[in-house]
Amino acid sequence: MSIRELARRPVRNLEPYRAAAQVDDTIRLNANEAAWRNNGDTFRRALNRYPEVRPSRLRQLLADHYGCDPANLLVTRGSSEAIDLLMRVFCESGRDNVVTTAPTFSMYEHYAVVQGAELRQVETAPSEDFRVDPARVLDACDEATKMVILCSPNNPTGTHVPTAVVTEILERRAGRSIVVVDEAYIEFAPSQSVVELVDRYDNLVVLRTLSKALAFAGARCGSVIAQPELIDMANAVQAPYALATPVIECVENALEADGLARAEGGIAETVRERERMRARLSEYTWVDKVWPSAANFLLVKVDDAARIMAHCATHQVLLRHFGGALADCLRITIGSAADNDRLLDALSTLEAGND
């Protein structure tokens, strides 16, 4: 079955929105735009004009950055919008299902619920460092499985999914499911992105974001990377003018050489701090385990998560507690060296019994 045949029938041949033409050096009386610029408009592109429906220069810059052809990439409002788009393209409400692992990013479940798709979660074991077993993932799939989602490195465990696992699932689900690899944290991992496999597998979809490695969480800029047929269907479903002009311009600036160099330095510093924090946290008597991480955070098993959360909050330091299967765990984002030292100072008072 082709990728287009896997999609929902109403979407397969859906045409994208046809916006009013945008031609440089012309008088634009075709898009019902205001004729004047607002006083607060200091951007290169006037804000009284609509942005491009799909920003072509930004698409090219992102494609260059990720090492793919622009035809293989759709720019999205963060990778969260990308997940939503894929659910809407492929999942029929009340009929289809999505397979992922657990624990993992909670928005997969959120968008599956919104779309009316069943979510099937394959548990991973803390004792095995949350390793993904491809056989168990495949066993959870059936003829109604339209999507398999692998978060690599995984949030909140920090686990990287080996390329061999991804390719095994891709090959076994060829013609039956798309396999989405969410690489929001890949820049912090020692391994390479699976973007290089997109030309080989028509059912592979890779999600990337600028939120983490480029320090642009507030800009909301992500990418769907896949073969052109799939990109075309996602493009038809995505709302027109999805990215605002200020976002387009600031991201273009961030993708210039000096912005990328700053990001590389930030990534290297985060990885160094991650390993320092892993060693320091492991020293506390109330820490049972600090799992290895390929992301910009650590998952830590503690003896009393609620007590530690409350203690850190009194020192103006916020951590993340998920509950459920991770009820005795905390996720700790790797901050700056000064931020991390502030956390360690707070935890040291807890170790001393001054809570």
C-alpha positions in Angstrom: 0.0 0.0 0.0 1.3 3.5 -0.9 1.7 6.2 1.6 -1.1 8.1 0.0 -3.4 5.1 0.3 -2.5 4.9 4.0 -3.9 8.4 4.5 -7.5 9.2 5.4 -9.6 9.2 2.2 -10.7 12.8 2.4 -7.1 13.9 2.7 -5.5 11.9 -0.1 -6.1 14.4 -2.8 -6.9 17.5 -0.8 -5.6 20.7 -2.4 -3.8 23.2 -0.2 -5.4 26.6 0.4 -4.8 29.0 -2.5 -3.8 32.4 -1.1 -3.7 35.7 -2.9 -0.7 36.0 -5.1 2.4 37.7 -3.6 4.6 39.4 -6.1 7.4 41.8 -5.2 7.2 45.4 -6.5 3.5 45.4 -7.1 0.5 47.2 -5.6 -1.3 44.5 -3.6 -5.0 45.1 -3.7 -5.9 41.4 -3.8 -5.6 40.2 -0.1 -7.7 42.6 1.9 -4.6 43.8 3.8 -4.2 47.2 5.6 -2.6 49.9 3.5 -0.4 51.3 6.3 2.3 49.9 8.7 1.7 49.9 12.4 4.0 52.0 14.6 5.3 48.9 16.3 6.3 47.2 13.1 10.1 47.2 12.9 10.5 44.0 10.9 12.1 43.6 7.5 8.9 42.3 6.0 5.9 44.6 6.7 3.4 43.2 9.2 0.5 44.8 7.4 1.1 42.1 4.7 0.5 38.4 5.1 3.6 36.3 5.4 4.2 33.6 2.7 1.8 30.8 3.0 4.8 28.5 3.3 8.1 30.5 4.0 10.4 29.4 1.2 13.7 30.8 2.4 13.1 29.4 5.9 12.3 26.1 4.4 15.5 26.1 2.5 17.6 27.1 5.5 16.0 24.4 7.6 16.6 21.8 4.9 20.2 22.8 4.7 20.5 22.6 8.5 19.0 19.1 8.7 20.7 17.8 5.5 17.6 17.1 3.3 15.9 18.5 0.2 13.4 21.3 0.7 10.8 19.1 -0.9 11.2 16.7 2.0 10.4 19.3 4.7 7.4 21.2 6.0 7.9 23.9 8.6 5.5 23.7 11.5 4.6 25.5 14.7 6.9 23.4 16.8 7.0 19.6 16.6 3.7 19.5 18.6 1.8 20.9 15.5 3.6 18.2 13.4 2.2 15.4 15.6 -1.3 16.9 15.3 -1.0 17.2 11.5 0.1 13.6 11.1 -2.7 12.3 13.3 -5.2 14.2 11.1 -3.7 13.0 7.9 -3.5 9.3 8.8 -5.9 8.4 11.6 -9.5 7.7 11.1 -11.6 8.4 14.2 -12.9 5.3 15.9 -11.1 2.9 13.6 -7.3 3.4 13.6 -4.7 3.2 16.3 -1.3 4.6 17.2 1.5 2.6 18.8 4.1 4.2 21.0 6.2 3.4 24.0 5.7 4.2 27.7 6.7 6.4 29.4 7.0 8.9 26.7 5.9 12.4 25.6 2.3 12.9 26.7 1.2 14.9 23.7 1.1 11.8 21.6 -1.8 10.6 23.7 -3.4 14.0 23.7 -3.5 14.3 19.9 -4.6 10.7 19.5 -7.6 11.4 21.8 -8.4 14.6 19.9 -8.4 12.6 16.6 -10.4 9.7 18.1 -7.6 7.2 17.5 -6.8 4.4 20.0 -3.4 4.8 21.6 -1.4 1.6 22.4 1.6 2.0 24.7 4.3 -0.6 25.0 5.9 -0.4 28.4 9.6 -0.1 28.7 11.4 -1.3 31.9 13.4 1.0 34.2 15.6 -2.0 35.0 16.6 -2.1 31.3 17.2 1.7 31.1 13.8 1.9 29.2 15.2 0.1 26.2 12.8 -0.2 23.3 12.2 -3.8 22.2 11.2 -3.8 18.5 9.5 -7.2 18.7 7.2 -5.9 21.5 6.4 -2.7 19.5 5.6 -4.8 16.4 3.5 -7.2 18.4 1.3 -4.3 19.5 0.6 -3.4 15.8 -2.3 -4.7 13.7 -4.0 -3.9 10.5 -5.5 -0.7 12.0 -2.1 0.7 13.1 -1.5 3.8 11.0 1.3 5.2 13.1 4.2 4.0 15.2 5.9 6.8 17.2 9.4 6.6 18.7 10.7 9.5 20.7 14.5 9.4 20.4 16.0 10.5 22.7 12.9 9.8 24.7 11.2 12.3 26.9 11.2 11.9 29.9 13.7 9.0 30.1 16.5 10.3 27.9 16.8 6.9 26.1 18.1 6.8 22.6 16.5 4.4 20.1 19.2 2.7 18.0 19.0 3.1 14.3 18.8 -0.7 13.9 15.6 -0.7 15.9 14.1 2.0 13.8 14.9 0.3 10.5 13.5 -3.1 11.7 10.2 -1.4 12.6 10.2 0.6 9.3 10.8 -2.6 7.2 8.2 -4.7 9.1 5.5 -2.0 8.9 6.3 -1.0 5.2 3.0 -0.3 3.4 1.0 -0.5 6.6 2.2 2.2 9.0 4.2 5.4 9.0 7.0 5.4 11.6 7.4 8.7 13.3 10.8 9.4 14.9 10.6 12.4 17.2 14.1 13.8 17.4 13.5 16.9 19.5 16.6 16.2 21.6 18.9 14.5 19.0 21.5 17.3 19.1 22.4 16.3 22.6 22.9 12.6 21.7 26.2 11.1 20.5 24.4 9.3 17.6 23.3 10.7 14.3 19.8 11.7 13.1 17.8 9.2 11.1 17.0 11.9 8.5 19.5 10.3 6.2 17.1 7.3 5.9 14.2 9.3 4.6 15.1 8.8 0.9 15.2 5.0 1.6 12.0 4.5 3.5 8.7 6.1 2.3 7.1 5.4 5.6 9.7 7.2 7.7 8.8 10.6 9.2 11.3 12.6 11.3 10.3 15.4 13.5 12.8 18.1 14.4 12.6 21.3 16.4 14.5 24.5 17.2 13.2 24.6 20.7 16.0 22.8 22.5 19.3 23.0 20.6 18.8 26.4 19.2 17.3 27.8 22.4 14.1 28.9 20.4 11.3 27.3 22.4 9.4 30.6 22.4 9.6 30.9 18.6 7.6 27.7 18.0 9.4 26.4 14.9 9.6 22.7 14.0 9.9 20.5 10.9 8.3 17.4 9.4 10.8 15.6 7.3 9.6 12.8 5.0 9.3 11.9 1.3 7.5 14.6 -0.8 4.2 12.7 -1.2 3.7 12.7 2.6 4.9 16.3 2.9 2.3 17.3 0.2 -0.5 15.8 2.2 0.6 17.4 5.5 0.9 20.7 3.6 -2.7 20.5 2.4 -3.9 20.0 6.0 -1.8 22.6 7.7 -3.5 26.0 8.1 -2.3 28.8 5.7 0.1 31.4 7.1 1.1 29.0 9.9 4.2 30.9 10.9 4.1 34.6 11.8 6.4 37.1 10.1 8.4 37.9 13.4 9.0 34.1 13.9 10.2 33.7 10.3 12.6 36.5 10.6 14.1 35.6 14.0 14.5 32.0 12.9 16.2 33.0 9.7 18.6 35.0 11.8 19.2 32.1 14.2 20.1 29.9 11.3 22.9 32.2 10.1 26.5 31.1 10.9 27.0 33.0 14.1 23.6 31.7 15.5 24.5 28.1 14.7 28.0 28.6 16.3 26.4 29.9 19.4 24.0 26.9 19.5 26.9 24.4 19.1 28.6 26.0 22.1 25.4 25.8 24.1 24.9 22.1 23.2 28.5 21.2 24.2 28.1 23.0 27.5 24.8 21.3 28.2 26.3 17.9 27.6 29.2 18.7 29.9 26.9 19.9 32.6 24.6 16.9 32.1 27.5 14.5 32.9 28.6 16.7 35.9 25.1 16.7 37.3 24.7 13.0 36.8 27.8 12.4 38.9 26.9 14.9 41.6 23.3 13.7 41.9 24.4 10.1 42.2 26.2 11.0 45.4 23.1 11.9 47.5 21.8 9.2 49.9 18.2 9.7 48.9 18.9 9.1 45.1 18.4 5.5 44.1 19.4 5.9 40.4 20.2 8.5 37.8 19.6 7.0 34.4 22.0 7.7 31.5 20.6 10.4 29.2 21.1 11.4 25.5 19.0 14.6 26.0 19.2 17.9 27.9 17.7 16.4 31.1 18.1 13.6 33.6 15.6 11.2 35.0 16.3 10.6 38.7 14.8 8.0 41.0 14.5 9.3 44.6 13.1 8.0 47.9 10.4 10.8 48.3 9.7 12.8 45.2 7.1 15.0 46.8 9.4 16.0 49.6 12.2 16.9 47.2 9.9 18.9 44.9 8.6 20.9 47.8 12.1 21.5 49.3 13.4 22.8 45.9 10.4 25.0 45.4 11.2 26.8 48.7 14.6 27.5 47.2 13.0 28.9 44.0 14.0 25.9 41.9 11.4 24.0 39.9 11.7 20.3 38.9 9.2 18.0 37.1 7.3 15.2 38.6 5.1 13.0 36.4 3.5 10.5 38.8 2.0 7.2 37.6 4.7 4.7 36.6 7.3 7.4 37.4 5.9 8.3 40.8 9.3 8.0 42.5 11.1 9.9 39.8 12.0 13.5 39.0 13.0 14.9 35.6 15.7 17.6 36.0 16.5 19.9 33.0 20.1 20.8 32.6 20.4 24.5 33.1 23.3 26.8 33.1 26.2 26.0 35.4 25.0 28.7 37.8 21.4 27.3 37.7 22.7 23.8 38.3 24.8 25.0 41.2 21.8 26.6 42.7 20.0 23.3 42.5 22.9 21.5 44.1 23.1 24.0 46.9 19.4 23.4 47.6 19.8 19.7 47.5 22.8 19.8 49.8 20.7 21.4 52.5 18.3 18.5 52.1 21.2 16.0 52.4 22.3 17.8 55.6 18.8 17.3 57.0 17.9 21.0 56.9 14.6 20.7 55.1 
